[in-house]
């Protein structure tokens, strides 16, 4: 299975851990231990689109933005 993970195959694994009270907690946890081949996806940058004031705190990103998350 590890050969499939983030190696050009159609399977990508993202580590999305996040703590609203400690914004670096997810990246810190990823650095300590994660599924081999997984990529960290940060809630504030990779997993959230642009806030407009009417779409919430962490709106879903558009497809183009999400495609650049690595």
N, C-alpha and C positions, 0 to 999 in steps of 0.2 A: 504494500500500500504506500509506503514512503516514496516510492518512485513516482507515484501519481501526484503527490502533494507539491503544488506550486512549481512544477517542472515543465510547464508547457502543455500539460494535459488539461482536460476540461474540469478538473477538480481543484478548487482552491480552498484552503482552510485559513480562516482569520481568527485571531485571538482578540476578542472585543471586550475584555474585562475593563471595568471603569468604576470609579468611586467619586461621586459628586463632591464629597467633602475633601478628597485628596486627589487632585487631578492627575498626578503622576503615578498613582497606585497601579493602574493597569499596565503602563509601560514597565514599571518596576517589577511587577509580577511576571510579565512576559520575559523580561531579561533574566529572571531567576529560573524559570521553568516554563516550557511550552511544548506543544506537540511538534516533533521534528518536522521542519519544512513549513510550519505555520508562519503567517505574517501578522504583525500587530496592526490593528485598525483602531485608531483613536476616535472616541465619540465626538470630540469637539472639532476635529479636522476632517477625518476621512468618512465618518458615518453621519455627518450633519451637513445639510445644505445651507444656503444663505438665509439668515433670519430677515424677515420682512416686517416684523412687528405684529403680524397677524397669523403667523404660521407656527408658533410655539418656540420653545427653547432649543430643541434639537430636531429641526425638520429633516425629513429624509432628503438625501442629496439627489440631484438629477443623475441620469445615467452617465453623462460625460464626466461629471465630478467623481462618481463612484468608480468608473473605469480607471481613473488615475491613482486610486488608492492601492499602494503596495508597501 
